[in-house]
Amino acid sequence: MKYTTLPNTDIKVSKICLGSMTWGNQNTEAEGHEQLDYAFENGVNFIDTAELYPVPATAETQGRSSKIIGNWLKKTGNRDKIILATKIAGPGDYTAHIRTSGFKGNSIKEAIDLELKRLQTDYIDLYQLHWPERTTNIFGIRDYKHNEKDQWKDNFKEVLESLDKEVKKGRIRHFGISNEKGWGTMRYLHESEKNNLPRPITIQNSYALINRTFEADMAEIAIRENIGLLAYSPMAFGVLSGKYIKNTASENSRLKLFPRFARYSSESSTEATKMYLELAEQNQISLAQMALAFVNSRPFVTSSIIGATTKNQLKENIDSINLKLDNEILSKIDEIHGNRPNPST
């Protein structure tokens, strides 16, 4: 395994982070624990979850992923060896079963109360805001269109003050943002510096071969402001394994179970994926490992978050850390990107 540090801290994390959003739905608790055991044995010390998980979000399953992690931590006694990241859900119709208050008032405190119980710990290493409260272009929406009816009022300072209280209590060590845009990122940085409040150290946004929109403006912010990208969906919901093109996907695969998650499955995305698959096969490497190796080669990426439903997938994903792409492959990746830029968002 390779390691890096969370920006502006001395916390060492594995370059590959183990995601958990299938545990409690596509995967059983036993399978989740098997994945945790294997990842830990192979050097992964960074785990990401959220109060929302597993996905799709339902009132019946909400919080199961964190409970599975909590039971594993209790069983193994590995809490002090693990860097644990989780998230508070933002507002929306599909999270109304969790709360309708976003990050306002006591929402952050109450969310942390519940998550600490599920995780069976008394602190969280990295606490993240899952997505913005305001209306903006996230989750596959390509362009920003201003919503004059948005009821959100600027509360960046209030959110930071709530997080500051939790830092001072020792219940969270650091905080990060997720699914955030350039404007929101800079607003958090400005209010943090202006009011001596906690500074976001990471941003968890989607980033993959077929979605490099982070490079448009966020990559510069990440590098110049020292905010590390935790890249989620580096495999684009499994699309970049090539299994959907080759028709080898199992019936338990994400897009067969939940075809509405079509963010990475447009016609242009499929065309680009075929080109990347051909490049990988020409170089006798798997598309999955090439996709992950590319993400982890980017200077603004702190860690990539992998998810797997089988142990074989998990092994292939973790083993990608040993693959270094040469300049010729990287050049050809950029050539494909130039011909098929960001077919998904």
C-alpha positions as CSV (number, residue, x, y, z in Angstrom):
1,M,0.0,0.0,0.0
2,K,1.0,3.6,-0.5
3,Y,0.2,6.3,2.0
4,T,-0.2,10.1,2.0
5,T,-1.3,12.6,4.7
6,L,-4.6,14.4,5.0
7,P,-3.8,18.0,4.1
8,N,-2.7,20.3,7.0
9,T,-2.5,17.4,9.4
10,D,-0.1,14.6,10.4
11,I,-2.7,11.9,9.8
12,K,-1.4,9.2,7.5
13,V,-4.0,7.5,5.2
14,S,-3.8,4.8,2.6
15,K,-3.9,6.1,-1.0
16,I,-6.9,3.8,-1.4
17,C,-9.9,4.3,0.9
18,L,-12.5,1.6,1.4
19,G,-16.1,2.8,0.7
20,S,-19.0,1.2,2.3
21,M,-22.2,2.3,0.6
22,T,-23.2,-1.2,-0.6
23,W,-23.0,-2.7,2.9
24,G,-26.5,-3.4,4.3
25,N,-28.1,-3.6,0.9
26,Q,-26.1,-5.3,-1.8
27,N,-23.7,-6.8,0.8
28,T,-24.5,-8.5,4.0
29,E,-22.8,-7.6,7.3
30,A,-20.6,-10.8,7.0
31,E,-19.5,-9.7,3.5
32,G,-18.8,-6.2,4.8
33,H,-16.6,-7.6,7.6
34,E,-14.8,-9.8,5.1
35,Q,-14.0,-6.8,2.9
36,L,-12.8,-4.8,6.0
37,D,-10.6,-7.7,7.1
38,Y,-9.1,-8.1,3.6
39,A,-8.5,-4.4,3.1
40,F,-7.0,-3.9,6.5
41,E,-4.7,-6.9,6.0
42,N,-3.5,-5.3,2.8
43,G,-2.7,-1.9,4.2
44,V,-5.9,0.0,3.8
45,N,-6.4,2.1,7.0
46,F,-8.9,4.6,5.6
47,I,-12.7,3.9,5.7
48,D,-15.5,6.1,4.4
49,T,-19.2,5.9,5.2
50,A,-22.2,8.2,5.7
51,E,-25.3,8.4,7.8
52,L,-27.2,8.0,4.6
53,Y,-25.7,4.7,3.6
54,P,-26.4,2.2,2.1
55,V,-27.5,3.6,-1.3
56,P,-30.2,3.8,-2.5
57,A,-31.3,5.8,0.5
58,T,-34.4,4.4,2.4
59,A,-35.8,4.8,5.8
60,E,-35.5,1.1,6.4
61,T,-31.8,0.8,5.6
62,Q,-30.5,4.2,6.7
63,G,-27.4,3.9,8.9
64,R,-26.8,0.2,8.3
65,S,-23.4,0.7,6.7
66,S,-22.1,2.6,9.7
67,K,-23.5,0.0,12.1
68,I,-21.6,-2.8,10.1
69,I,-18.4,-0.8,10.5
70,G,-19.1,-0.2,14.2
71,N,-19.6,-3.9,14.8
72,W,-16.4,-4.7,13.0
73,L,-14.4,-2.1,15.0
74,K,-15.8,-3.5,18.3
75,K,-15.1,-7.1,17.2
76,T,-11.5,-6.4,16.1
77,G,-10.4,-3.6,18.4
78,N,-9.0,-1.8,15.4
79,R,-10.4,1.7,16.1
80,D,-7.0,3.2,16.9
81,K,-5.5,1.8,13.6
82,I,-8.3,3.2,11.4
83,I,-8.9,6.6,10.0
84,L,-12.7,6.9,9.9
85,A,-14.6,9.3,7.7
86,T,-18.3,9.8,7.6
87,K,-20.9,12.4,6.5
88,I,-24.0,14.3,7.4
89,A,-26.7,14.2,4.7
90,G,-27.7,17.4,3.0
91,P,-31.3,18.3,2.5
92,G,-33.6,16.8,-0.2
93,D,-36.7,14.8,-0.7
94,Y,-34.7,11.5,-0.5
95,T,-33.2,12.4,2.9
96,A,-36.4,13.7,4.5
97,H,-36.6,10.5,6.5
98,I,-33.3,11.5,8.2
99,R,-34.0,15.2,8.8
100,T,-35.4,18.2,7.0
101,S,-33.2,20.9,8.7
102,G,-30.0,20.5,6.6
103,F,-27.1,21.7,8.7
104,K,-29.0,24.3,10.6
105,G,-29.5,24.5,14.4
106,N,-28.6,21.4,16.3
107,S,-28.5,19.2,13.1
108,I,-24.8,18.6,13.1
109,K,-24.7,17.8,16.8
110,E,-27.6,15.4,16.6
111,A,-26.2,13.8,13.5
112,I,-22.9,13.2,15.2
113,D,-24.6,11.8,18.3
114,L,-26.3,9.1,16.2
115,E,-23.3,8.3,14.0
116,L,-21.0,7.9,17.0
117,K,-23.5,5.3,18.4
118,R,-23.7,3.5,15.1
119,L,-19.9,3.4,14.7
120,Q,-19.4,2.5,18.4
121,T,-16.7,5.1,18.8
122,D,-16.3,8.4,20.7
123,Y,-14.6,10.3,17.8
124,I,-14.6,10.7,14.1
125,D,-11.4,11.5,12.2
126,L,-13.0,13.3,9.3
127,Y,-16.5,14.6,9.3
128,Q,-17.9,15.7,5.9
129,L,-20.9,17.7,4.7
130,H,-22.3,15.3,2.1
131,W,-23.6,17.9,-0.3
132,P,-24.5,21.6,-0.2
133,E,-27.7,22.9,1.3
134,R,-28.2,25.4,-1.5
135,T,-29.4,24.5,-5.0
136,T,-26.5,24.0,-7.4
137,N,-25.3,21.7,-10.1
138,I,-24.3,18.5,-8.4
139,F,-24.9,14.7,-8.9
140,G,-24.6,14.7,-12.6
141,I,-26.1,18.1,-13.4
142,R,-23.6,19.6,-15.9
143,D,-24.4,23.3,-15.9
144,Y,-25.3,25.8,-13.2
145,K,-28.7,27.4,-13.5
146,H,-29.6,29.8,-10.8
147,N,-32.8,29.0,-8.9
148,E,-34.5,32.3,-7.9
149,K,-36.9,30.3,-5.7
150,D,-34.1,28.7,-3.6
151,Q,-34.9,29.3,0.1
152,W,-31.3,28.8,1.3
153,K,-29.7,31.7,3.2
154,D,-25.9,32.1,3.5
155,N,-25.0,30.2,6.7
156,F,-21.4,29.2,6.0
157,K,-20.2,30.8,9.2
158,E,-22.9,29.2,11.3
159,V,-22.1,25.7,9.9
160,L,-18.4,26.3,10.7
161,E,-19.3,27.4,14.3
162,S,-21.3,24.2,14.8
163,L,-18.3,22.1,13.5
164,D,-16.0,24.1,15.7
165,K,-18.0,23.1,18.8
166,E,-17.6,19.4,17.9
167,V,-13.8,19.8,17.3
168,K,-13.4,21.4,20.7
169,K,-15.4,18.6,22.3
170,G,-13.0,16.1,20.6
171,R,-15.9,14.4,18.8
172,I,-14.5,15.2,15.4
173,R,-10.9,15.8,14.5
174,H,-11.3,17.6,11.2
175,F,-13.9,18.3,8.6
176,G,-14.3,18.1,4.9
177,I,-16.8,19.0,2.2
178,S,-18.3,16.9,-0.5
179,N,-20.1,17.4,-3.8
180,E,-19.1,21.0,-3.5
181,K,-18.4,23.6,-6.1
182,G,-15.7,26.3,-6.5
183,W,-17.8,29.1,-5.0
184,G,-18.9,27.1,-1.9
185,T,-15.3,25.8,-1.3
186,M,-13.9,29.4,-1.3
187,R,-16.7,30.6,0.9
188,Y,-15.8,28.0,3.5
189,L,-12.1,29.0,3.3
190,H,-12.9,32.6,3.6
191,E,-15.2,32.3,6.6
192,S,-12.7,29.9,8.2
193,E,-9.8,32.3,7.9
194,K,-11.8,35.4,8.7
195,N,-13.3,34.0,11.9
196,N,-10.6,31.6,13.1
197,L,-12.9,28.6,12.5
198,P,-12.1,25.0,11.3
199,R,-10.8,24.8,7.8
200,P,-11.9,22.1,5.4
201,I,-9.0,19.7,4.7
202,T,-10.6,17.5,2.0
203,I,-13.3,17.6,-0.7
204,Q,-15.0,14.4,-1.7
205,N,-16.2,14.8,-5.3
206,S,-16.6,12.4,-8.2
207,Y,-13.6,11.9,-10.4
208,A,-12.9,9.3,-13.0
209,L,-11.6,8.7,-16.6
210,I,-15.0,9.6,-17.9
211,N,-15.6,12.5,-15.5
212,R,-12.7,14.8,-15.1
213,T,-14.8,17.9,-14.6
214,F,-12.9,18.4,-11.3
215,E,-10.0,19.6,-13.4
216,A,-11.9,22.6,-14.8
217,D,-11.5,24.8,-11.7
218,M,-11.5,22.6,-8.6
219,A,-8.1,21.1,-9.2
220,E,-6.5,24.5,-9.0
221,I,-8.3,25.3,-5.8
222,A,-7.3,21.9,-4.4
223,I,-3.6,22.4,-5.1
224,R,-3.3,26.1,-4.3
225,E,-5.5,25.9,-1.1
226,N,-4.2,22.5,-0.1
227,I,-7.5,20.7,0.0
228,G,-7.1,17.0,-0.9
229,L,-9.6,15.4,-3.3
230,L,-11.1,12.1,-2.0
231,A,-12.2,10.9,-5.4
232,Y,-15.4,8.9,-5.3
233,S,-16.8,6.8,-8.1
234,P,-13.3,6.4,-9.7
235,M,-14.8,3.3,-11.3
236,A,-17.9,5.1,-12.4
237,F,-20.4,2.7,-10.7
238,G,-18.4,-0.2,-12.1
239,V,-18.7,1.0,-15.7
240,L,-14.9,1.3,-15.9
241,S,-14.4,-2.3,-15.2
242,G,-15.7,-3.0,-18.7
243,K,-18.2,-5.6,-17.4
244,Y,-21.2,-3.9,-18.9
245,I,-19.6,-3.6,-22.3
246,K,-18.5,-7.2,-22.2
247,N,-21.9,-8.3,-20.8
248,T,-20.2,-10.0,-17.8
249,A,-21.9,-8.1,-15.0
250,S,-23.6,-10.2,-12.3
251,E,-27.2,-9.8,-11.5
252,N,-26.1,-8.2,-8.2
253,S,-24.2,-5.4,-10.0
254,R,-25.2,-1.9,-9.2
255,L,-26.6,-0.9,-12.6
256,K,-28.6,-4.1,-13.0
257,L,-30.1,-3.7,-9.6
258,F,-30.6,0.1,-9.9
259,P,-30.7,1.1,-13.6
260,R,-31.9,4.6,-12.7
261,F,-28.3,5.3,-11.6
262,A,-27.4,6.2,-15.2
263,R,-24.9,9.0,-14.5
264,Y,-22.0,7.2,-16.2
265,S,-24.0,5.2,-18.8
266,S,-24.8,7.7,-21.5
267,E,-24.1,6.7,-25.1
268,S,-21.0,9.0,-25.2
269,S,-19.8,7.5,-21.9
270,T,-20.1,4.0,-23.3
271,E,-18.1,5.1,-26.4
272,A,-15.4,6.6,-24.3
273,T,-15.3,3.5,-22.0
274,K,-14.8,1.3,-25.1
275,M,-11.8,3.4,-26.1
276,Y,-10.3,3.2,-22.6
277,L,-10.9,-0.6,-22.6
278,E,-9.1,-1.0,-25.9
279,L,-6.1,1.0,-24.6
280,A,-5.9,-1.1,-21.4
281,E,-6.1,-4.4,-23.4
282,Q,-3.4,-3.1,-25.8
283,N,-1.2,-2.7,-22.8
284,Q,-2.2,-6.0,-21.1
285,I,-3.7,-4.4,-18.0
286,S,-7.2,-4.4,-16.8
287,L,-9.4,-1.4,-17.4
288,A,-10.3,-1.3,-13.7
289,Q,-6.7,-1.0,-12.6
290,M,-5.8,1.5,-15.3
291,A,-8.8,3.7,-14.2
292,L,-7.8,3.6,-10.6
293,A,-4.1,4.0,-11.3
294,F,-4.9,7.1,-13.4
295,V,-6.9,8.7,-10.6
296,N,-4.2,8.1,-8.0
297,S,-1.6,9.6,-10.2
298,R,-3.2,13.0,-10.1
299,P,-1.3,15.5,-7.9
300,F,-4.6,16.9,-6.3
301,V,-5.9,13.4,-5.2
302,T,-5.3,12.5,-1.6
303,S,-7.1,9.1,-1.8
304,S,-9.5,7.3,-4.1
305,I,-12.6,5.7,-2.6
306,I,-13.2,2.2,-3.9
307,G,-16.3,0.1,-3.5
308,A,-16.8,-3.6,-4.3
309,T,-19.5,-6.2,-4.0
310,T,-17.2,-9.2,-4.3
311,K,-13.8,-10.0,-2.8
312,N,-12.3,-10.5,-6.3
313,Q,-13.3,-7.0,-7.2
314,L,-11.8,-5.7,-4.0
315,K,-8.5,-7.5,-4.6
316,E,-8.2,-6.1,-8.1
317,N,-9.0,-2.6,-6.9
318,I,-6.5,-2.7,-4.1
319,D,-3.8,-4.3,-6.3
320,S,-4.1,-1.3,-8.6
321,I,-1.9,0.6,-6.2
322,N,1.0,-1.3,-7.6
323,L,0.4,-0.1,-11.2
324,K,2.2,2.9,-12.4
325,L,1.1,4.2,-15.8
326,D,3.9,5.3,-18.1
327,N,4.0,8.5,-20.0
328,E,2.9,6.9,-23.2
329,I,-0.3,5.5,-21.6
330,L,-1.0,8.8,-19.9
331,S,-0.6,10.6,-23.2
332,K,-3.1,8.2,-24.9
333,I,-5.5,8.7,-22.0
334,D,-5.4,12.4,-22.6
335,E,-5.8,11.9,-26.3
336,I,-9.0,9.9,-25.7
337,H,-10.1,12.5,-23.2
338,G,-9.6,15.2,-25.8
339,N,-11.8,13.3,-28.3
340,R,-14.5,12.4,-25.7
341,P,-14.2,15.0,-22.9
342,N,-16.2,14.4,-19.7
343,P,-19.0,12.3,-21.3
344,S,-20.5,12.0,-17.7
345,T,-20.6,14.4,-14.9
